[in-house]
Amino acid sequence: MAFLTRRPASPRRRPRTPLIAAGALVVLSVTLAGCGSTRAESAGGAREPSGDPGTTQARPGRPAPDSAESAAPVVPARLPGVGPATLAGIPGNARQVVLVTGRGKDSPVSQVVLYRRTGAGAGWERGATWPAHNALKGWTDDHHAGDLRSPIGVFTLTDAGGLRPDPGTKLPYDRSVGFTIAGTGFEGESLAGSFDYVVAINYNHVPGTSPLDWTRPLGAGKGGGIWLHVDHGGPTHGCVSLAKEHMRELMRTLDPAQHPVIVMGDAKSLAR
């Protein structure tokens, strides 16, 4: 089922996505845009990235040189665990970073740490730290639809939505029954409520559109529907999931005026 893209009616909120008939909700549990859906959203195969401003894929680079540790500053000049190749992908105007560090390349377990850039300097101040899940098979720097891996890279965060009322986010928020999901996860856990709150990760997603939008700038073969969403107690198809209270806190923290981004991948890949 395709969803029409709507621009926000105001800086805070979009018009509601059209309601979906109750009989269609069962289909949504399989074909909903979120969590790396394998639906063939558009004709044709994958295309090479064309410089889309919402997608900055981290590329391999040389490891950061070892340096003798001195008295650690209270505010680090660089993001801990993030190497020069990954750091180079963070836009210069970004003042908020959601750092997602996976336990291993093939692990579905990760940690989320919030950072904000302090003052006019290059320092980063550490905020909340939360446990998280990522895709069942871990991470990849060449994501494709259905590979059950989360994409590695640096991506902007511009759009939110969910089944529940806006929790107080500054991001444009699309409340819709289109975020209804049912069924069970990889470990038999219920998926109900997983999309109560979501933030679109701008991997193969058009910034400024609802998370439910099916447009895939890089082609359907490169996947899409990669979100931050409510944790259901097990691995995801490609998204990053957090406990509901942490998702609510994150959504209230993200501020489009601070140009937030997510930096995500396994620890070894992020250190490049």
SULZITA-V943455 format. One record per helix or strand of 2 or more residues. SS is the DSSP state (hx for helix, st for strand). FROM is the first residue (numbers start at 1). TO is the last residue. If there is no record, write none. Layout:
BEGIN
ss=[SS SS]
from=[FROM FROM]
to=[TO TO]
END
This chain:
BEGIN
ss=[st hx st hx st st st st st st st st hx st hx st st hx hx st hx]
from=[13 22 55 84 96 109 124 139 150 153 159 172 177 198 220 227 240 244 256 261 267]
to=[14 31 56 87 102 117 133 140 151 156 162 175 179 200 222 230 242 253 258 266 270]
END
